[in-house]
Amino acid sequence: MNLLKNLIKTCGVAAFIFFPLSKIFAQPTKVLRVKNGQDATKFIPAKDRFEYPDFQFGRLNYTNGNYAVSKLNYCYLLGEVMFINAKGDTLAIADNNQVGYADIGNSRFYPFPENGFVEVIEDCGLMLLTKKVQYQRDGIEKKGAYQNSSEIGSVYNASTFTDINGRTTILPASNTILLKPATTYLLMDINHRFSKANKTSLLKIFSKNKNVIEKYLDKQNIDYNNEEDLKKAVRFCSEL
């Protein structure tokens, strides 16, 4: 319990029994709008912020072999695994470097060195295909005549907006920031080293069968931004 207190922003996570639950929530596709000065985590509905409609019983597995069981969810705004403590507060893990992985329902999430967590979508033994879904800033709406809005690619005048990652943008008070979901696919090797899921990484990881794999990838015309294409590619590589 002392370890848990050091890893989270507030102590007191209650103990629960872990029951695997199937995922029933699809990843986000729509663009969200947050007005200047609004707190995105409070303004945007929970159904758009989290992967699961409700927090699921899950388990945080630490690198030292210990674990903690709590209600968990993945937050698309922060790119983080979050939990509910005994007081009912929704919190992010303070130091994910001490977390080996998190199990939520039937899904597994690994900490990503730069920030947040990635979700495993294909386990190939020598490597894991993972994805990170997170909202990114995708332009600004500036109110024009008759209260209409038009997307613009740059920022004008003075006023500030602090986004979900703590970055401050200068923009007019009447503007609205656009948040668009972005998916990044990454390969994780057995040493927890990450590389972008592309042809170069696959050929490096499966170098023993480089020539065969290269011919296959070219022939299949793999789209490295398509989840099903990537799953097909990594399955082929791992079965050689």
N, C-alpha and C positions, 0 to 999 in steps of 0.2 A: 504493500500500500504506500510506503514511503516513496518508492520509485514512481508510482502513479502520480503522486502529488507534485513531483518535480517535472513531470512530462506534460501536465495539462495546466491550463490557466487558472482553474479553480479546482480544489480537491473535492472528494466526497462522491466518487462514482459508485453507485450501488452494484451489487453482484446480481447477475441474472443467469438463467439457464439458456444456452445457445441452441436455437432451433434454425436449421437452414431453411431459407424461404426463397422461392423463385422470384426472379425479377419481373415486374409487370410494368415498368415505367420506361418509355423510350427516351433517348437523348433529345435535347432541345433542338429546334430548327428555326424558331421565329426570332426576329430582332426585338429587343426590349428597349424601352425608352425611359430614361431617368432625367428629371429636370435638375437644373443647376441648384446645388445645395441640398438635394435629397439624399438620404441614406439608402443605397440600393438594396441593402440586406433587409430593410424594413418596408420599402416601397414595393418591391417586386414580390408577387405571391409565391408561397412555398412550392407550389406545383411547378413553377418555372425555375426555382433556385436549386432544387434537389433532384437526385436521380430516382429516388423512391418516393412514393406519395406520403409515406410515413417512415419514421425512424425504425429500423429493424434491429432485432437482437443480433449482436455480432461480437467479434472478439479482436482485441488489439494484441498482437504477438510481438514481444520485445526481443531485441537482439541478444539479451542475456538469458533468454529461455523463459522468463516470466510472461504472464499474460493478464489482461483485464477484460472482463465481459461487461458490455453496456449496450445501450441503444445507439446505433450508428447510422450515418447517411453520408453520401457524397454530395458536396456543394459545387454546382456548376459556376457560381459566381467567383468563388475563391480557389477552386481547383483542389480543395482539401477534403479529407475525411473529417467529419464533425461528430460530436456525441452530445448526449443530454446528461447532465449531472444530476445528483440527487435533489438539487433545488429546482430542477426543471429548466436550467439555463442551457442554451445551445452554444457549444464552445468548439473551437478548433484546437488541435493538438499543438502544444507550445514548441515541442522539439521532435520533429519526425525522424531525426537522425538516429534516435534510440528505438525506433519502431521497425521491426523486421518486416511485417506486413499486417494488413487488416482484412478480416473476413466479414463480409456483409451479405447475408443471404447466401446465395450460391456463387457470389463473386469475390475475387481476391484483389486487393489493392496493395501496391508497393510504393514506398516513399520515393519521390523523384528528387535527386540531389539539388536541383535548382530551386524548386518550390513545389509544395503540394504532393499529390499522389497520382499514380497511373493505375488503370484497371487492366487486368489480364484478360485477353480475349481469345488467346490460343496458347496452349502449353505444349511445346515441342521437345521437352527434355533438355537439350543443350541450350535452348533459349526460349524466351517467352515473347510473344507478340502482345504489346500493350497499347493502350490508347489513353490520351488525356483530353478530356472535353472541358473547355472553360470559355466563359464569355470574354471577349476582347473588345476594346473600343473600336468602333467601325464608323467613325464620322460624327458629324454634329448637325442637328436640325436648327435652322435659324428661322424664327417667325418672320414672315413677310407681310405684305398687305392682306387685309381681311382675315388675319389670323392663320393664314395658310403656312405650311412648313415646307422647306426645301432642303435637301441634304447638301452639305458643302464639305469640301475636303480640307479646309483650313480654318483657323481660329482668329477672331477679330476682337478688337477693343479690350476692355479691362473688366475683370471679375474672374473668379476661380471656381473650379469644380474638382474635388478630390475623389478619385475613383476607388473601386474596391481593393486595389492593390496599393493605395496610398499615394498614387501619382497625382500631381496637381496640374490641371489644364486651365489655361486662361481663356475665358469665353464670356460673351455677353450674358447678362442675367436672364434674358428671355430665351436663351438657347436650351436645347435638350440634347444630351449625349446618347448615342446609339450603342447598344451592346449586342454583338453578334456572336453566336456560339461557334467556336473553332475546334476542330479535332486534329490532334497530332498523333501520329502512329510511331511507336518506338519499339526497338528490339532490346531486350535485356538479357545479357549472358549470365552464366552461372556465378560470375563474380559481381553481379549486380551493376555492371557497367552498361550504360545506355548508348544507343546509336539510332539515328533516324532509320525508319523502316524503308529501305530502298534497295536497289540492285547492288550497289557497292557494298553495303553492310552485309547482305545475304551472301555474297561471294566471299567476303572476308571470314564470316563465321563458319561457313561450310566450304572452306577452301580445298578440302580433299576432293570434292566433286565439282570444282569450279567450272570446268568446261561443259559438263552435262547441264549444270544449273543455268549457266549463261544462255545456252541454246534454248532451254525450256522457257526461261523468262522472256526472251526475245520472241519466240514463236507464239507464246500465249498473250503477248502484248499486255503485260500486267500493268494495271493502273495502281500506283503506289499510294493513292489517296482514297482507294476504295477498299473497304474492310473485307469484303468477301474475296476480292482478288488477292489481298495480302494473306488471308488465311489459306487460300489454295496454294499460294507460293511457298509459304513456310512449311506446310504439310508435305509438299513434294520434296523440299530440301531435307527435311528431317527423316524421311522414309528411305532415302538412298543408302 
